[in-house]
Amino acid sequence: EVTAERVAWPSPLRPAVKPLVERYAARGLVVLASGDPMWHGVGRTLVEELGEDRVDVLPHSSSISLACARMGWPVEHTAVASLLTRRVETVLRHCHDGARVLVLSRDEHTPARVAATLEAHGFGASRLTVLADLGGAEQRVDGTAHGWEAAVPRLNVLAIEVSGPGLPETPGLPDDTFDHDGQLTKREIRAVTLSALAPRPGQLLWDVGGGAGSIAIEWLRAHPTTRAVAVEQHEERAARIAANAARCGVPELEVAHGRAPDALAELHPPDAVFIGGGLTVPGVVEACWAALRPGGRLVANAVTLESQADLVRWRDRFGGTLTRIDVARSTDVGRFTGWRPAMPVMQWTAQQLEQGSSQ
C-alpha cells in the first residue's frame, strides 16, 4: 500500500548520500532502517554527511536490546562488535573467558567466519547462538565455534559466550603475544612508554619505525575510538605488524609502508608520536614534532650511547624530560638465582603546548 517511489541504496553508500538528497530535495526522503539507526546504523552516516538539523531520527528497539532480551543478558555487561564494515578479527578484542559478546553480522557467512577465527585463536569451545528475525517470528541456531557448519539467514545477530583465556587489559602484554624478529619494545619498557604516551579516546598515534607494532597495537587496545598508524620501511615487518594487530583484535591498525620522514607527509596530524626506529635519521624528529597537534606528546626511546646523546640534544632543543629505565629479570645461577639486567633505556618525553612551544 506504500505509493512512494522506492530507491535502493547504491554501493558504496556514503558518497551517494548528498547526491540523493539533492536529487529528491523537493519531494522529501524517508530512509527505512532496521532497529535503532543511531546504533551502528545508517543514522550516523546521514547525520555526518548532512548535519543533525537535516535529519529526523525515529528509532525502534535496537538489535542489541532485542538480542540481549532473547538471551537474558544485561546490556551493560555485554560487549558489541560490529562487522558490518570491520574485519572479523575485531571480535578477538572482546574475547576473554566468560565474556558475552554480540556480533552485528554483515551477512549469512559472518557466523561461520567468526567461528573459524575463534577456533584458530584458542576459543573453539565458545558457545554460539545465531538470532534472526528479532522482534518477529524469531529463529535461533545454537552450537560451538569448533565444528560450526550451520546455515543461517542473511540478517542475523551472533551471540557468543566466550570460553578461552584471552589477553589482559592492562598495558604491557607478554612479549610472546607478538611475532617479531627482535625489533620489539619489551614488556616493561612498553608499559612505561604507553603511560608516557597517555592514550585518550579518539586520539591518533604515529608509531614511527613500528618494528612488531606492539606500541600501536596496545594504544588501540586502550579505547575503542583510538586510532593509530604504524610507519615501517621494511616490507616483511610491515606485514608482520598487520598480522600482530589482527591477532590482538585491532585489525584497524593502519600500516604505512615507507621510510620516515617522507612517509609522514600524507598522514593526518597526530595527537601522540612514538619514535621507536629512525631516531638518528635526519629530519624524522623535526617532522614528527612539527606535525603534533597542540597538547600532543612525543616519546622516544634510545638504547645506544649515540642515540641517547641525540635524545639529550633534542631535549635541549624542544624541552621535555629524560628518564632512564633499568630492568632486570631473574635467572638461574647454578643452584641459585640471580639478576640478569637488560640494557638500560633512556626515554625522552615532550609535549607540544602550541605550535612552536613545548614543555
DABEL-V772575 format. One line per field, one symbol per residue. phi: phi as a letter, one per 30 degrees, with the letter a starting at -180 (. if undefined). A space follows every 50 residues. Layout:
# DABEL-V772575
phi->???
This chain:
# DABEL-V772575
phi->.dcddcbdddbddeddddeddddcedcjbbccbdicdcchbdeddddddc jddcbcccdceddddddddddicdddccdbbccdbcdddeddeccaejdc bccdddaddeedddedddddcicddddcbccbhdibddcbbclcddidbd dbddcacccbcdbldicddddjdeeddcdacjdbddeddddddddddheb eidcccccieicidddddddddadcdbabccbdddddeddeddddddcib ddedccdlcddedddcddeccabcccbidcdejddddddddedeidccbb cbcddddddddddddddcijbcbcccbbcdbdbidcbbccddddccccbb bddaejbab
